[in-house]
Amino acid sequence: MTTWRDWRAAHPETTVVAADAGGGPAYEPEPLDGRDSDGPVFPVGERDGRLPAGEPVVGVITPRGQPMAFPAELARETLIEGRSVTMAGVTLDLESGSVTATWDEGRATLPTQESFWFAWSQFQPRTLLWSPQR
């Protein structure tokens, strides 16, 4: 995920295809009216309580098969402050507003997946969870 500003700066040749060709739709600030505030409205099994269910995370699986999760907003803020986001051989960076991951001191790029904590932790129950060193 990225902002339109960051995307446009990195890809100025982008063409936007929109049905309305105008300023775009206007959405209410909270269109779901808090519907998912306590987590998903559908059953998800036993939840991992280390983070709120709806917390966005950046998920990574190392070449050794170890799943890891980084709270997305906290990781971005930490990187913007110029501090490192590293755990067990994985380092995150920002590229055009998107979080990227490398393994083993930048020798290999790793795929990342941004999802909600409840989903990531359901599929990857052995996940290591990053928190910043203060």
Number of C-alpha atoms within 10 A of each C-alpha: 9 11 11 10 12 14 15 13 12 13 11 10 8 10 8 7 7 9 8 8 8 7 7 9 8 6 7 8 7 8 8 9 9 9 11 12 12 10 18 14 9 7 8 12 8 9 17 15 10 9 16 15 21 16 15 21 26 22 25 25 20 17 11 6 8 13 19 24 25 25 21 19 13 16 24 20 11 14 16 13 9 9 13 15 20 20 17 12 11 20 18 24 18 13 11 16 17 14 19 18 22 20 19 13 11 13 8 12 14 18 12 18 16 17 18 21 26 24 17 23 26 15 10 16 12 11 19 18 16 16 14 14 8 3
